[in-house]
């Protein structure tokens, strides 16, 4: 008997319409913490941590976090992480997505660099078909605020 490799299953097999909505809400909350462990908890809770799509998503999240969190400089978020709606302008052209906007500083950096507040943003793309989650991705190709206002 051949065993099916758990890691090769697609995440869509784990979701219903209701579970997709719950997952998206819980992931949005976890993402706003900008903490890897919080994001991983959601993936574990929905039993998709070992799926290919989740691994690719986690790798992108880790890489993005490493860019703003400087080692030995006590990097911290400033204020509340904000979200806004946008549209993809690349691989999923026109697809709705959520943009995560955050500000941070390096409190342990030498003066005056420890006072500088930086700002960054990234997109969360949930590939949902017929109400079922098929993929999650981090995307950096989306419309900015002014472009979105022109569409409205």
C-alpha positions in Angstrom: 0.0 0.0 0.0 1.3 3.4 -1.0 0.9 6.2 1.6 -0.1 9.6 0.4 2.5 12.2 1.3 0.8 14.7 3.6 3.0 17.6 2.3 1.8 17.1 -1.3 -1.9 17.6 -0.5 -3.2 21.0 -1.5 -4.6 23.3 1.2 -8.0 23.5 -0.6 -8.6 19.9 0.6 -8.7 21.2 4.2 -11.2 24.0 3.7 -14.9 24.6 3.4 -16.4 28.0 2.8 -16.9 28.6 6.5 -13.4 27.4 7.4 -11.9 29.7 4.7 -13.7 32.7 6.2 -12.5 31.8 9.7 -9.0 31.2 8.5 -8.8 34.5 6.7 -10.0 36.4 9.8 -7.6 34.6 12.1 -4.7 35.0 9.7 -5.4 38.7 9.3 -5.2 39.1 13.1 -2.0 37.0 13.3 -0.3 38.9 10.4 -1.0 42.2 12.2 1.3 41.1 15.0 4.2 40.7 12.6 5.2 37.7 14.7 6.2 34.4 13.0 4.9 32.3 15.9 1.5 33.9 15.7 1.3 33.2 12.0 2.5 29.6 12.4 -0.1 29.0 15.1 -2.9 29.7 12.6 -1.3 27.4 10.0 -0.9 24.6 12.6 -4.5 25.1 13.9 -5.8 24.5 10.3 -3.4 21.6 9.8 -1.8 23.1 6.8 1.7 24.0 8.1 3.3 21.2 6.1 1.6 22.0 2.8 3.6 23.4 -0.1 1.6 26.6 -0.3 2.0 27.3 3.4 5.8 26.6 3.3 6.2 29.1 0.4 4.1 31.6 2.3 6.1 31.2 5.5 9.4 31.5 3.7 8.2 34.8 2.2 7.0 36.0 5.6 10.3 35.1 7.2 12.3 36.9 4.5 10.1 40.0 4.8 10.5 40.1 8.6 14.2 39.7 8.4 14.4 42.9 6.3 12.9 45.2 8.9 14.1 43.4 12.1 17.7 44.3 12.6 19.7 42.0 14.8 21.0 43.7 18.0 19.1 46.9 17.3 15.9 46.1 19.2 13.6 46.6 16.2 10.0 47.3 17.3 6.7 48.1 15.7 5.5 51.7 16.2 1.8 52.2 16.6 -0.9 49.8 15.3 -0.4 47.8 12.1 -3.0 49.0 9.6 -4.7 47.3 6.7 -6.4 48.5 3.5 -7.9 46.9 0.4 -6.0 46.9 -2.9 -5.8 45.0 -6.1 -2.9 42.9 -7.5 -1.1 44.4 -10.5 1.1 41.4 -11.4 0.6 37.6 -11.3 -3.1 37.7 -10.1 -3.9 40.9 -12.0 -7.0 42.6 -10.6 -7.5 40.2 -7.7 -8.5 41.7 -4.4 -5.9 41.7 -1.7 -5.2 43.2 1.8 -2.3 45.5 2.2 -0.6 45.4 5.6 1.0 48.8 6.5 3.4 49.0 9.5 5.9 51.4 11.0 8.9 50.4 13.0 12.1 51.7 14.5 15.4 50.4 15.8 15.3 51.4 19.4 18.8 49.9 20.1 20.5 51.8 17.2 22.9 54.6 18.0 21.4 58.1 18.4 19.9 59.7 16.2 19.1 56.5 14.2 17.1 55.1 17.1 14.5 57.9 16.6 13.8 57.3 12.9 10.5 55.7 12.2 10.4 53.7 9.0 7.3 52.6 7.1 6.7 49.5 5.0 3.9 47.5 3.5 3.1 44.2 1.9 0.1 42.5 0.4 -1.7 39.4 1.6 -3.2 37.5 -1.3 -5.8 34.9 -0.5 -6.5 32.8 -3.6 -10.1 31.9 -3.0 -12.2 30.0 -5.6 -15.9 29.3 -5.0 -15.4 30.3 -1.4 -12.6 27.8 -0.8 -9.0 28.8 0.0 -6.5 27.5 -2.6 -3.4 29.5 -1.8 -1.9 32.2 0.4 0.9 34.5 -0.7 2.7 37.6 0.2 2.7 40.0 -2.7 4.5 43.3 -3.3 2.7 44.3 -6.6 -0.4 46.2 -5.7 -2.2 49.5 -6.3 -1.2 52.3 -3.9 -3.8 54.4 -2.0 -4.2 57.0 -4.8 -4.6 54.5 -7.5 -7.3 52.7 -5.4 -9.2 56.0 -4.9 -9.2 56.6 -8.6 -11.0 53.2 -9.1 -13.7 54.1 -6.6 
